[in-house]
Amino acid sequence: MNGALGDAAQRRGKAQVDQRLDLKALRLAVHGWWLGNPLVYEPGVADLCAVAYKLASAGAVSGALIVGGARDTDDTPRGDSATHHDQLQAVLILRTAVSPAQIGQATAAAIAEMASTALGLSCAVQQQWNVVVRDARPPRSPARLCHIAVSKRQDVTFLGLRLALEPLWATAKEGNQLAGSLLARADWREVFLARTLHALDVRLQTLLMAGTDAG
């Protein structure tokens, strides 16, 4: 493991003790974008959907993001390390007439494309909807990078994202320079989440414009 990645691994170990995100860095990264504004951070809340439902009922605008840490769950793939707690969980509030199925498909495609171009990962979309990394080392191959869940209550769509960060470390250890460069940053979790939101922002805006034109 090179020096930069070794230093990043040490920071990662510290982050497992203090998993709070740098809100200032995250807000700066999504400034001016639709998704992520406003941003609500709930690191100690297990059920982010409940928070999202409450905020939506209170009139939260479309694009509002609730983000927090995610604990290990029974459906989280296990690997050969004890770091499967490295996850980010987020829920977006969307007020749109676009169907949940279209939003789920667009989100999966956007995340897979972002991971491929920005992080050098070979990704595929499986089932409804899991973005997996195909070139992660065994026995985590393919390893799930993101699980997407979409639900709708009345006129509000809730887009849930569970981002698993372990595949980034696995590919960086194998020599993936793009992933290694990201992980060498102190704010790599914030940057990874911001890149995900940017990719979704562009894809969903395109989807919304297409729906408007069709109408």
N, C-alpha and C positions, 0 to 999 in steps of 0.2 A: 504494500500500500504506500503511495507516495506521500510526501510530507503534508501537502495541502489536504489530501483526503484523510490522512491520519489526524490532523488538527480538527477537521470537520467531524470525524468520528468522536473525538473528545467532546466537542460542543454538543453533538447529538446525545451523548450519555448524560450531559448536564441537562439537556432539554427534556429528557425523560423524567427528570426530577422536577424541573420547573417547565411545564409545557405551555406556558402562556406565550401567545404570539405578540409580536411587536406591532401594536395597533397603529402607531404613527406611520411605520413603514408600509403597512398594508393599505392604510387610507391614502397615502401618497401614491401608491402603485395603481390604485383604481380611481384616482381623482379624474373627474371628467367623463367617466364611463357610466353607462346605464346601470349595469349590474354591480352591486356592492355599495350602492348609495341609497339610503343610509346603511351603515354597518353596525350590527349589534353583536357584541362578543359575550358568549356565555360559556366559559371554559369548564365550569363545574356542573353543567346541566346535562343529564343523561338523555332527556327527550327534547331535542331541539324543535321537533315538529310541534309540540305543545306550545312552545314559545312563539313559533311562527303563526299558529292558528290564532293565538291571542292578539298578536300584533296586527294581523290581517283584519280581525274583527274590529280593532280600534282604528282602522283606516290606513295602515301602512301602505306606502306607495309601491307600485310595481318596480322591481329591481332591488328591493330591500333584501339584505343578506343577514342571516343569523349564522354565526360560525362558532365552533367550539372544538374541543378535543374529542376523540372517539376511543372508547375502550375496546379491548379484545372481545369478540363475540364468537359464538359457536360456528358461524359460517365464514369466519376469517381463515384463509388458507394458512397452514402452519409451514414454517421453514426450518432450516437447521440452526437458526439463531433465536435468541430470546428477545427480539426487538419487534415482534409483531404488533406492539402497542403503537408503533409509529403510524398514526393515522390522523387525518383531519376530516371533520364532519361539518357540512354546511347545508343550509336550507335557503332557497331563494323563493321570494314571493313574487308571483307573476300575475298580472291582471291582463289577460289576453283571451281572444276567442279561439286561438290556435289549440288544436286538440292535444291532450296529454301524450298520446302516442307520437304525434309529430314532434313535440318538444323532447320527448325521450330519445327518439331516433336522432334528432339534430344534435342533441347534447352529446350522445355517445360518439357520433361522427366527429364533432368538433374536438373533443378531448383526445381521441385517437390520432387525429391529424396534428394537433398541437404537440403531443408527446413524440410523434415521429419527426416533425421538422425542428422543434426547439430542443428536444432532448435526445434525439438519435435512437429512439426506441422503436422496435418493430411491434406494432400493436394491431389488435383485431377486436371486433365487437362480437360478443357471444351472448346468446340468450337475450333477456329483456331486463336491463341492459347492463352488461358488464364489459368494461374495456380491459383487455388483458395484454400483458407484455409477452410476446412469443419467444423472445430470445433471452429470457431470464434463466439463470443457471438451475439445473435440477437440484432438489426435487420440487422447486417452485415453478416449474415451467409447464404450462403458461401460468404466470402469476398475475393476480388481479390488481390492476392499477386503480380502477374506479368502479364503484357500484352506483347505479343511478336509479332513483325511485321517483315516480311522478304520481301525484294524486290531485284531485280537484274537489273543492268544497264551494258550492254555489258558483260564484263567478271568479273564484281565485284558484290558481294553479300553484301547487307547492312542488318545487324541484329539489329533491334531496340528493346530495353528493357525499359519498364516503370514499375519500382518497387514501389509498394505501401507499405509503412512502417507501416501504421495503424494496420494491423492484428497482427503484433508482439506485439504492446502495449496491444491490446485487450486480447490476450492469456496470456501475462505476468501477467495482472491484475487478470486473472482467476487461477493463480498459476503455469503456465508453467515455470519451473525453468531454462530450457535451454534458452528460450527467455529472461527471466529476467536477466540471467547472461550476455547475450550479451548487453542488454540495459543499464546495470550498467556501461559499459565501456564508457569512454569519446569519443573513436573513433568507436562507434558502427556502424555508417553509413558506414564508410570506411571498417570495417571488414565484414559487411553484403555484400557490393558490391564485395569485394575481394573473399569471399566464393562463391558467384555466379559465378564470372569469373573463379575460379579454377574448379568448377563443370563443367562449359561449356568447359573449356580447355580440360579436360580429355575426356569428351563425344565426342567432335568434333574431337579430334585427333584420337580416336578409329574409328569414322565414316570415316575419311579420309583414315586411314590405310585399312579399310575394302574395300573401293572403289578402292584403289591401288591394293590390292590383287586380287579383282575381275577382274581388267583390265589385 
